[in-house]
Amino acid sequence: MFAVLLALTAWISSGDIIVPAAAETLHKVLASPLVEEGSEADGCTPAISGFGGPSAWQVRVERLLLDGKALVEVTREADPNRFPLCIADLPVAKNAEVELSFVAHEGRVARAAGIVLRFADPQDFYVVEADALAGGVHFVRIVNGERREISGRPAALAAGRAHILTIRAVDENFAVSLDGKALFEARDSGIAVPGRFGVWSRADSLTSFGDLFITILD
């Protein structure tokens, strides 16, 4: 019976204490340091939400990020309702904690970086977006192409500086932090099914995106 319990709950025993097995963090490489600058994205698939032409992502040198390489959206169409995406095929999950390092460099309309989660298609997903030009972080739901802001807060975001954006999603509960400091929490049940993960840009943002670190909590 005890063995069955272990198998069903994936718990491990340490002495007289039974503790849950630690969740594994997946390092999803979006811009491999091994590929040449100017190469296309090798860890995610380009997509577009909103208006405008197709998105295009390239690997660029970025000395402010850990591996020295970054993924950059290079078309930079200056439409405020154009949102380039790059979506990883795996993993697929509902509950997770996701971390993204980024450097927002330039942009007259936006200087944005975002984490996409519970992605079904370019018209249905959640995104948490940091915008250094607007000076804030916002949590948004897109359903049938319609955007609804769930929550947000002003934040100190500097152009040309590395930041770390994190979101933790567990069922209807979401917690967002920036550079290791909690920003806000939100509740929403609009998208309740598992989906894929990715990155989001906006308009003419020139932003360097590091890799995604995803801890599955399902």
N, C-alpha and C positions, 0 to 999 in steps of 0.2 A: 504493500500500500504506500509506504514511504517513497519507494522508487518511482511508483506511478505519479505521486504528487510532484516529485522532482521533474519528471518528464513533462508534465502538463504545465507547470508554472515556470520552468526554466530558471529555477532558483538554485543557488549553490550553498553548501554548508561550510561554515568555518567554526570549528569547535562546537559549542552549544548554540551558536547563533546562526539562523538562516537568513541570508540576505539576497535581494534580487541580483541577477547577473547584470553587469554593467552594459549599458547600451553602447553600441559601436558607432563611432563617428566616421562617416564616409568622406573622403577627400575627393571631390569631383573636380577634376582638372579641366579648366576651360581654355587655358593658354599654356601649353607645355613649354618649359624652358628649353626643350630639345629641338623645337621647330624654329625655322627662320622667321625673322621679322617680315611682316607682310603676308604670311600664310593665313588661310582662312581658319575659322573656328574649327577645332578638332574634338571638342567635348560637348558641343551643343548644336542645335539646329536653328538657324535664323527664322524669325517670323515677324509679323507686324500686327499691332493692334491699333485701332483708330484709322486715321487717314494717311494718304501718301503712298509712295512707292515701296518696293521691297527693302528690307534692311540688309546691311552688309557688315560683317564683323571680321576684324583682322587681329592677328597677334602683333603687338608692339612692345618695344622696350619700355619698361617702367621701373626706374631705380628706387622708387619709394615703396614698392611692394616686395614681398619676401623673396620670390623666385626671380625677380628682375624682368619678368615678362607679364603682360596684361592683355586682356581682350578689350578691343575698342570698336564701337560702332562708328563707321567712317562716312556714311552718306550725309548725316547731319542736316537733314531737311528742317527748316526753321518753322515748322507747323506745330503749334502748341498741343494739338490733338493727335500727334503722331508719336507712337510708342514702340520703338524697336525692341524686340525680344530675342533671346537666344535660350532655347529650352533643351535641357538634358533628357535623354531617353529614359534613363534610370537614375535613381530609384523612383518608385511610385508609392506614395504614402499619404495618409491623412494627417497624422500627428508627427511633428518633428521640430527640432530646433535647428535653425539655419543661420550660418554666419558668412558674411561677405566683406572682404576688404576692398576699398576702392579709393581712387583719387579723382576728384572732379577738377578739371583744369580750366575749361573755357565754355562759353555759351552765352549768347545774348538773350535767348528765350528761356533756357533752363541750363542748369549744371547738375544733372540728376543721376542717381544710381538707385536701383531697386532690386529686391528679391521677389521672385515670383514663386507662389506655392499653390497647391491644389489645382494645377493647370490642366484643363480638359482640352481647350482650343483657344485661339487668340481672342475669343469673345467671352470666355468664362474662366476666371481665375481670381485669386487674391494677389495683391502686391503691396509691399511696404516700400515707400519711396523716400529717399533723402534728397533734398535739393539745396545745394549751397547758395544758389542765387536767391531763392525764396526764403532761405533760412529756416527750414522746418523739415519734419519727418511726418509722413501721413500714411495711414493704413486705408486701403481702397479695395472695394469689391467690384469686379466687372462681371456682369451677368447679361447675356444676350447683347453684349457690346455696350451696355449702359453702365457708366461709372457712378459709384456712390461712395463718398468718403465716410468711413466708419469712425475714425478718430484721428487725431493728430496733435502735434505740439511744436512750438518753436524750438530750434536747436542751433547750437553753435557749430556751424559747418564752414570750414575754410577751403577756398579754392587752392589747389596745389599742395594739399596736405592729405596724408593717408588717414582714413577713418575706417571703423569697423561697425557695420550694421548687423544687428541680430534680431531675429524674430523666433519666438517659441509659440507653437500652435498645438493646443490640446483640445480637441472637440470644438466647442464654441468659444473657447478662451484663448486670447492672444496677448502676448507680452512683447514689447519692443524695447530694445536698448541700443545705445550709441556709445561706442568706445568704452564698453563695459559698465555704463551707467544706465539704470532703468529710466525710460522716458515716459511710457504710458502703457496701460492695459486696455483691452477692448473685448467686447463680446459680440458675436455675430454667428448666425446659423444659415446664412444664405448659400454657402457651399459646404456640404457635409460629406462629400465623397472624396476618396483618395485621388491624388493627381501628381503630376510631375513638377519639377523645380527648374528654375532658371533665373536669368537676369533681365533687367528692364532698363531702358534708357528713355529719354524724352527729347523730341525736337532736335535742336542743334547742339546738344550736350557733347562735349569732348571729355569723356570719362574713361579712366583706366579701371577695368574690373579684374580683381584677383579671382582665385578659385572659390568654389562653394564648399563649405564644411557642413555636412548634414548628419545630424544625429536622429535616427528614427525612434519615435516614442510610441508607436502603435503596439 
